[in-house]
Amino acid sequence: MTTSITIRHLSPQEAREQIGALSAVLIDCVEGGASVSFMSPLTRERADAFWRGVAEGVAAGERILLVAQEDAGERIVGTVQVVLKQPENQPHRADIAKMLVHRAARKRGIGAALMRAAEDAARAAGKTVLVLDTVTGGDAERLYERIGWSRSGVIPNYALWPKGGFCDTTVFYKQISAA
């Protein structure tokens, strides 16, 4: 059976309504070893609290929340955020955060589709420089290089793996043209 993937922005209300589905993706990624700010085991309560904060940021206009949904919106299989709120001397910049794809949905181009949509959303918001960081040597690092992001450098021992132990982080940026 072939499934279709739709990438779309969530409104603040939709973000609040989808907290459970977003938490399921985050928990799956952490259980799979992704170093995405959380230690293992990640409880549903902690994941839900994180997404409630994201929904508040969406409502405040500080971030854009995009999701990849399978089969006409039946199931969220991925997500990414464009963090619009920046210091006053960086109004042209946005951060890309928490690009997550459920392990069962990987290797299907969902990460690349989410990133293209994030770039488009940032462009539409008037941003011209995007920044992100990711675990050095991981699948996401290879994805960002493949889709035209520039490597800025590697920071040794930047974060911890979910089950402990240091991991290096690679910082990337991309220049885009505003809409």
C-alpha positions as CSV (number, residue, x, y, z in Angstrom):
1,M,0.0,0.0,0.0
2,T,1.4,3.4,-1.0
3,T,0.9,6.2,1.5
4,S,0.9,9.9,0.7
5,I,2.6,12.5,2.8
6,T,1.2,16.0,3.4
7,I,3.3,18.8,4.9
8,R,1.3,21.6,6.6
9,H,1.5,24.3,9.2
10,L,-0.4,23.8,12.4
11,S,-2.4,26.6,13.8
12,P,-2.2,27.3,17.5
13,Q,-5.4,25.4,18.1
14,E,-4.2,22.5,16.0
15,A,-0.9,22.4,17.8
16,R,-2.8,22.1,21.1
17,E,-5.0,19.4,19.7
18,Q,-2.1,17.4,18.3
19,I,0.1,17.3,21.4
20,G,-0.4,13.6,21.8
21,A,0.6,12.8,18.3
22,L,3.6,15.2,18.4
23,S,4.7,13.6,21.7
24,A,4.6,10.2,20.2
25,V,7.0,11.2,17.4
26,L,9.3,12.9,19.9
27,I,9.3,9.9,22.3
28,D,10.0,7.5,19.4
29,C,13.0,9.6,18.3
30,V,14.4,9.8,21.8
31,E,13.9,6.0,22.3
32,G,15.7,5.5,19.0
33,G,18.8,7.4,20.3
34,A,18.2,10.9,18.9
35,S,20.0,13.6,20.8
36,V,17.2,16.2,20.6
37,S,17.4,17.9,24.1
38,F,15.8,15.0,26.1
39,M,17.2,12.2,28.1
40,S,15.8,8.7,28.1
41,P,13.4,7.6,29.2
42,L,11.2,10.5,28.0
43,T,7.9,10.4,29.8
44,R,4.7,11.3,28.1
45,E,4.2,14.1,30.7
46,R,7.5,15.7,29.8
47,A,6.9,15.4,26.1
48,D,3.4,16.8,26.4
49,A,4.8,19.8,28.4
50,F,7.4,20.5,25.7
51,W,4.7,20.5,23.0
52,R,2.4,22.7,25.1
53,G,5.2,25.3,25.2
54,V,5.7,25.0,21.5
55,A,1.9,25.5,21.0
56,E,2.2,28.7,23.1
57,G,5.1,29.9,20.9
58,V,3.0,29.3,17.8
59,A,0.1,31.2,19.4
60,A,2.5,34.1,20.2
61,G,3.8,34.2,16.6
62,E,7.3,33.2,17.8
63,R,7.5,30.0,15.9
64,I,6.0,28.1,13.0
65,L,5.2,24.4,13.5
66,L,5.0,22.2,10.5
67,V,4.0,18.5,10.4
68,A,4.2,15.7,8.0
69,Q,1.0,13.7,7.9
70,E,0.4,10.3,6.4
71,D,-2.7,9.4,4.4
72,A,-4.7,12.7,4.3
73,G,-3.8,13.7,7.8
74,E,-4.5,10.5,9.7
75,R,-1.2,10.3,11.4
76,I,1.7,12.7,12.2
77,V,5.0,11.1,11.2
78,G,7.3,14.1,11.3
79,T,7.7,17.7,12.4
80,V,9.9,20.7,12.3
81,Q,9.9,24.2,13.7
82,V,11.0,27.6,12.4
83,V,11.9,29.7,15.4
84,L,11.1,33.3,14.4
85,K,11.8,35.1,17.6
86,Q,15.4,36.3,17.7
87,P,17.4,39.0,19.3
88,E,16.6,42.5,18.1
89,N,19.9,42.7,16.1
90,Q,19.0,39.5,14.2
91,P,15.5,40.1,12.8
92,H,16.5,38.5,9.5
93,R,17.4,35.1,11.0
94,A,15.5,32.1,12.1
95,D,16.5,28.8,13.8
96,I,15.3,25.4,12.6
97,A,14.5,23.2,15.5
98,K,13.4,19.7,16.3
99,M,13.3,18.2,12.8
100,L,11.9,14.8,13.8
101,V,10.7,11.9,11.7
102,H,9.2,8.8,13.3
103,R,11.5,5.8,12.8
104,A,8.8,3.8,11.0
105,A,8.5,6.6,8.4
106,R,12.2,7.2,7.7
107,K,14.0,6.8,4.3
108,R,11.0,8.1,2.4
109,G,12.0,11.8,1.9
110,I,10.0,13.1,4.7
111,G,12.9,14.9,6.4
112,A,13.8,16.6,3.1
113,A,10.2,17.6,2.5
114,L,9.9,19.1,6.0
115,M,13.1,21.0,5.5
116,R,11.9,22.5,2.2
117,A,8.7,23.5,3.8
118,A,10.6,25.1,6.7
119,E,12.7,27.1,4.3
120,D,9.6,28.2,2.4
121,A,7.9,29.2,5.7
122,A,11.0,31.2,6.8
123,R,11.2,32.9,3.5
124,A,7.6,33.9,3.6
125,A,8.2,35.3,7.1
126,G,10.9,37.5,5.7
127,K,13.9,35.6,7.0
128,T,17.1,35.4,5.0
129,V,19.5,33.3,7.2
130,L,18.6,30.0,8.8
131,V,20.7,28.2,11.4
132,L,20.4,24.7,12.9
133,D,22.5,22.2,14.8
134,T,22.6,18.4,14.6
135,V,24.5,15.4,15.9
136,T,27.8,15.0,14.0
137,G,27.9,12.0,11.8
138,G,24.2,11.2,11.9
139,D,21.6,10.8,9.2
140,A,20.3,14.4,9.7
141,E,23.8,15.8,9.1
142,R,24.0,14.0,5.7
143,L,20.5,15.2,4.9
144,Y,21.3,18.8,5.5
145,E,24.4,18.6,3.4
146,R,22.4,16.9,0.6
147,I,19.8,19.7,0.5
148,G,22.3,22.5,0.3
149,W,23.0,23.6,3.9
150,S,26.6,24.9,4.7
151,R,28.5,23.4,7.5
152,S,29.8,26.1,9.9
153,G,31.7,23.8,12.3
154,V,31.7,21.1,14.9
155,I,31.4,21.6,18.6
156,P,32.9,18.7,20.6
157,N,30.9,17.3,23.5
158,Y,28.1,19.7,22.9
159,A,25.3,17.5,24.2
160,L,24.5,14.1,25.7
161,W,23.0,11.1,24.0
162,P,19.6,10.2,25.5
163,K,21.2,7.3,27.5
164,G,24.3,9.3,28.4
165,G,27.7,10.0,26.9
166,F,28.8,13.1,25.0
167,C,28.1,13.7,21.4
168,D,29.5,16.3,19.0
169,T,27.3,18.8,17.2
170,T,27.6,20.2,13.8
171,V,26.3,23.7,13.2
172,F,24.8,24.5,9.7
173,Y,23.4,27.6,8.1
174,K,21.6,28.5,4.9
175,Q,21.2,31.8,3.1
176,I,17.8,32.1,1.6
177,S,16.1,35.0,-0.2
178,A,13.1,36.6,1.5
179,A,9.7,36.3,-0.3
